[in-house]
Each structure stands twice: as C-alpha cells, then as structure tokens.
C-alpha cells in the first residue's frame, strides 16, 4: 500500500515536472509586458532562492538588481551572472538598516529613476530540523516581517506608474498558514483576526507579532497557541502573509495607471543554506513561482498566496 508521504511525494514530483515543462515554454509577445528597460529588485539575492530568481528574471530579459547585505559576496554573485551575459546590476542592501535602505533608494533614483518589480526574498531562520529555539525571535521577526515592510514602504514611491502595474512579490512559507494541513497555529483568536481580510489592518498584524514577542520575553509563549515547530519563523511568515493582504487592499485603491499588485508565495522546502541544504526542491524550482508571479500578464491578481504556480489558501 502506498503511504500518504509517498503519495504527496508523487504528487509533488509530478507537479514539479509539469512546471519544469511550463518553464520551457517561452512567453508570447502578447504576454510579454516587460522589456530590457524593466527593472526588478531582489533582496537577499547573493545566494539560494534569491540568486536563482535574479538569474531567471534576467534570463527573461529584464534588468535585475541583485542586492545583498554583504558587499563583497553580492559583487561576486552578480559577477557570475554578468559573465554569463545577464543584465544584472548590484547594490548593497540590508533590509534591517534604515541608512542602507535610504542609500539604496537614492542610488535607484539616480541610476534608474524607478523600479517595476520588487521581490522580498531576504529572510532568516535559526532553527534547523526539529530544533525549536525561540532565542532569536526578535531577529527573525525584525528581518522577515519589519525588514520586509521597511523596504516595501521605501520602494513604493519608486515604483513606475505603468499600465501593466508594478509588482511586489513576498517570499513566505506554508509554515505561516492559518488553515489547512500545514497550519500549526492553535490560537483561535489570532487565526480569526488574521483570516478576516475585510477588517485586517497593519496594526492588527503588528499587535499580533508584538504579543508573540512579549510572550517569548515572559517565557509564556508555549501556552499561547503559537506553532510549536519553527515557532518564530512561522509567526514571521504568518505576519508577512497577512501584511501582503493588507498591502494589496491598500494598493488596489490607487488610480488606474498607478496600480501595484502584491502577492506572496511559498517556494517549497528548498535545498539552500537556510535548510542546511536539506529539502526536496532545488533552488531553481523554488524560485519558479516567484518569477512567474512577477511576470504575470494578468493584472487582476493581487493579495493572493501561491505555491507551485497555484493559488493556495492563507
Ligand atoms: P538563504 O539563507 O540561502 O538566503 C537568505 C538570504 O537572505 C541571504 O542572501 C541572506 O544574506 C539574506 N538576508 C538575511 N538577512 C538579511 C538582511 N537583513 N538584509 C538583506 N538580506 C538579508 O535561504 P533561502 O534562499 O532558502 O531563503 C530565501 C527566502 O525563502 C527566505 O525569505 C526564506 O524564509 C524563504 N523560504 C525558504 C524556504 C526553504 O525551504 N529554503 C521555504 C520557505 C520560504 P546573507 O547571505 O548575508 O546571510
């Protein structure tokens, strides 16, 4: 008899094969809204999924800014792609450092004037395997949630007003899901608040993560109904998922011609430094849905969560 693990492996392998095939189909002229003048920024792109998203976007003909908090490592990473003939530029960007964000914005303004695509990929996780320390909760929440918000807020004024709409793509995780098989959240109050997209606000999301951090400080988080594995990381991604919905709602109020579409996706369990190169998906496959979302010809999609090029529930 085939067990459920084998079944889901079979299903995943089949879907990944389909996606590999889809990746080989070139975009038609009609779908291709971008040109070599289209500017995409990817955060935390010196390695892993971020690096791979830069490579794939540049492969589609966009100008891509590879950013990294470490200048030397970033320059080296960009060089690999530049030597491969890709149109890739580099600038240092630490999403936790407001002066680095400001410097980056000035540079973009000066050199390009605008951007069209922002991929928020930079992130940290201090737990490996079944280990569940919350020792670094502040760092995880600051980077994954507040850092992502900071760079989004700084970049929105620099997003080009164009008829096809600018795009924001947030790299999150099914570990941050509120419902479904992967949801480990037991706190019904938090679930209800974050699920209710009509009344969801940035303040509610901020309060949720503050409450989590307070409970960590007080040593009471274990009875708080938070996920019991990858706890701080799951809470951070749950917050980015919720924030993506709030952001999409706000941005949808912008007038025609100034639209920005915001979505998030889970890359799967990817073989990168973050997972200690465990995982069941290559960086190439992990990057796929982010690139696909950034290039979507369909403008109406915003405020949604995706995995393997399919919409999934929050
Ligand atoms: P990596 O650890 O390889 O990459 C993370 C990147 O984020 C690195 O480039 C890192 O820089 C960068 N980074 C961390 N902090 C900052 C900061 N303050 N400012 C700028 N950059 C920063 O992991 P992945 O490629 O796997 O992760 C990419 C994204 O995908 C993350 O958001 C992660 O949470 C998400 N994800 C990954 C999954 C997986 O299975 N791998 C599953 C689900 C989501 P540095 O090299 O300097 O540390």
Boltz pocket constraint, residues with backbone or C-beta under 6 A from the ligand:
constraints:
  - pocket:
      binder: B
      contacts: [[A, 43], [A, 44], [A, 45], [A, 46], [A, 47], [A, 48], [A, 49], [A, 50], [A, 67], [A, 68], [A, 69], [A, 70], [A, 93], [A, 94], [A, 95], [A, 96], [A, 120], [A, 121], [A, 122], [A, 123], [A, 124], [A, 125], [A, 143], [A, 147], [A, 171], [A, 172], [A, 173], [A, 174], [A, 265], [A, 266], [A, 267], [A, 268], [A, 269], [A, 270], [A, 271], [A, 272], [A, 273], [A, 274], [A, 275], [A, 279]]
      max_distance: 6.0
